[in-house]
Amino acid sequence: MRIILSNRQRRHRIETKRLSMAAARILSVLGCPEDTELSVSIVGDRTIRRINRDYLERDCATNVISFSLREGEWGEISTALGDVVISADTAAREAEAGGMF
């Protein structure tokens, strides 16, 4: 598995190696082939709100947005699954509200 991880925020500490290993394990358990690629970007609320507005026409921050590269008539060409964008700000708030912090 190839996990391409980009931490584009500085407010929250992210254990990138641990996150990459967890993503690879999940893909393996799901039966994804060894040459599968997944892009994961960790951003802040401002960035995810802009992505949400520009691509999904929802003008608000959210915890996760995913873009599949496996849909449509060309979905079987690439080994890349797609892109996952995570807001560390929203995830941290939700974790705190759920008693995880």
C-alpha distance (Angstrom), angle and dihedral (degrees) to the residues before:
residue distance angle dihedral
M1 . . .
R2 3.76 . .
I3 3.80 114.9 .
I4 3.80 114.1 -172.9
L5 3.80 105.4 -160.2
S6 3.78 124.6 -173.4
N7 3.81 121.7 -177.7
R8 3.81 103.6 -161.1
Q9 3.80 97.8 170.3
R10 3.79 132.9 69.8
R11 3.78 104.9 -165.1
H12 3.81 96.8 85.0
R13 3.79 128.4 42.9
I14 3.79 110.7 -119.0
E15 3.79 123.1 -167.5
T16 3.80 94.5 -143.2
K17 3.80 96.5 -178.2
R18 3.80 91.9 51.6
L19 3.81 91.8 46.5
S20 3.82 91.7 49.7
M21 3.81 91.4 49.7
A22 3.82 91.5 49.2
A23 3.80 91.6 50.2
A24 3.81 91.4 49.3
R25 3.82 91.1 49.8
I26 3.80 91.4 50.5
L27 3.81 92.1 50.2
S28 3.80 90.1 48.2
V29 3.82 92.6 50.8
L30 3.81 88.7 49.3
G31 3.79 88.7 56.8
C32 3.78 98.2 -112.6
P33 3.81 114.7 163.7
E34 3.82 118.7 -101.6
D35 3.83 92.1 -108.7
T36 3.83 92.7 58.5
E37 3.81 116.5 129.5
L38 3.79 128.4 -157.6
S39 3.79 128.4 -178.4
V40 3.82 117.7 -149.0
S41 3.81 122.3 -175.2
I42 3.80 123.2 -171.8
V43 3.80 110.9 -155.0
G44 3.81 140.7 158.7
D45 3.79 129.1 -100.3
R46 3.81 94.3 -93.8
T47 3.79 92.8 56.8
I48 3.80 96.6 44.0
R49 3.81 90.4 46.8
R50 3.81 89.5 54.9
I51 3.81 91.7 48.3
N52 3.81 90.9 46.7
R53 3.82 91.0 50.2
D54 3.81 96.7 43.7
Y55 3.81 99.0 44.0
L56 3.81 106.1 23.1
E57 3.83 101.0 27.0
R58 3.82 92.7 -124.6
D59 3.80 112.3 126.9
C60 3.81 99.4 -152.6
A61 3.77 141.4 82.7
T62 3.79 118.0 -98.4
N63 3.79 136.1 -178.8
V64 3.83 101.1 -114.7
I65 3.79 138.3 6.9
S66 3.78 122.6 -175.5
F67 3.77 130.9 -166.3
S68 3.79 115.6 -162.1
L69 3.78 120.9 -146.4
R70 3.80 90.4 -171.7
E71 3.80 97.7 73.0
G72 3.77 128.8 89.6
E73 3.77 130.7 30.7
W74 3.84 93.9 -52.2
G75 3.81 96.1 46.1
E76 3.79 96.2 109.0
I77 3.81 96.3 54.4
S78 3.79 99.2 79.6
T79 3.79 133.6 53.0
A80 3.82 88.2 -142.7
L81 3.80 114.7 105.5
G82 3.79 94.9 -162.4
D83 3.77 143.0 -104.6
V84 3.79 129.8 -48.6
V85 3.81 118.5 -165.0
I86 3.81 117.5 -165.9
S87 3.80 126.2 -170.6
A88 3.79 107.1 -140.4
D89 3.82 89.1 -164.6
T90 3.81 94.8 56.2
A91 3.81 93.1 39.2
A92 3.82 90.6 52.5
R93 3.83 92.1 49.4
E94 3.80 91.4 48.5
A95 3.81 92.0 46.9
E96 3.80 90.7 50.9
A97 3.81 92.2 47.4
G98 3.81 89.1 50.0
G99 3.81 92.4 50.7
M100 3.80 95.3 -108.6
F101 3.82 93.4 125.5
